[in-house]
């Protein structure tokens, strides 16, 4: 029983270090830097689509909608 828990703990710690390493690697190699996605995203939206999104946000605020935690 104790050896199983030790093995599970060891594997969990190893996987956590792998995940942290992958995150640090992604940040250092600028995998998450995508300025064009946000800045250029509105180029292809029509004015009507943007107005619809704005109206939907206003309705959410007026109705007191709050996303679940």
Legacy VTK file of the C-alpha trace (Angstrom):
# vtk DataFile Version 3.0
C-alpha trace
ASCII
DATASET POLYDATA
POINTS 69 float
0.000 0.000 0.000
2.736 2.468 0.956
4.762 1.668 -2.159
1.710 2.398 -4.336
1.195 5.776 -2.697
4.908 6.579 -3.046
4.845 5.610 -6.721
1.724 7.710 -7.361
3.288 10.652 -5.541
6.501 10.320 -7.538
4.664 10.140 -10.867
2.490 13.115 -9.907
5.509 15.231 -9.018
7.236 14.208 -12.262
4.163 15.162 -14.320
3.861 18.475 -12.482
7.479 19.314 -13.303
6.864 18.378 -16.949
3.857 20.689 -17.083
5.770 23.556 -15.474
8.683 23.013 -17.863
6.300 23.050 -20.856
4.708 26.285 -19.646
8.072 27.977 -19.113
9.266 26.755 -22.531
6.117 28.141 -24.178
6.522 31.531 -22.534
10.224 31.776 -23.382
9.700 30.759 -27.017
6.835 33.269 -27.319
4.202 30.626 -28.104
1.556 32.729 -26.366
2.369 36.057 -28.053
-0.233 36.528 -30.766
-0.804 40.235 -31.166
-2.431 39.882 -34.584
-5.191 37.678 -33.218
-6.586 40.426 -31.038
-5.663 43.456 -33.101
-6.558 42.011 -36.494
-9.605 40.081 -35.332
-11.970 42.984 -35.827
-10.861 43.528 -39.431
-13.122 40.731 -40.591
-16.132 41.530 -38.402
-18.864 43.552 -39.999
-20.241 46.596 -38.275
-23.541 44.791 -37.801
-21.852 41.847 -36.036
-20.020 44.209 -33.688
-23.266 46.070 -32.915
-25.023 42.764 -32.185
-22.256 41.754 -29.780
-22.507 45.137 -28.057
-26.295 44.823 -27.695
-25.936 41.322 -26.266
-23.471 42.579 -23.651
-25.858 45.409 -22.737
-28.736 42.927 -22.286
-26.554 40.791 -20.014
-25.721 43.802 -17.857
-29.354 44.942 -17.676
-30.670 41.508 -16.712
-28.098 41.174 -13.935
-26.526 38.087 -15.527
-23.494 36.817 -13.655
-21.492 33.812 -14.862
-21.271 30.916 -12.410
-18.144 30.730 -10.289
LINES 1 70
69 0 1 2 3 4 5 6 7 8 9 10 11 12 13 14 15 16 17 18 19 20 21 22 23 24 25 26 27 28 29 30 31 32 33 34 35 36 37 38 39 40 41 42 43 44 45 46 47 48 49 50 51 52 53 54 55 56 57 58 59 60 61 62 63 64 65 66 67 68
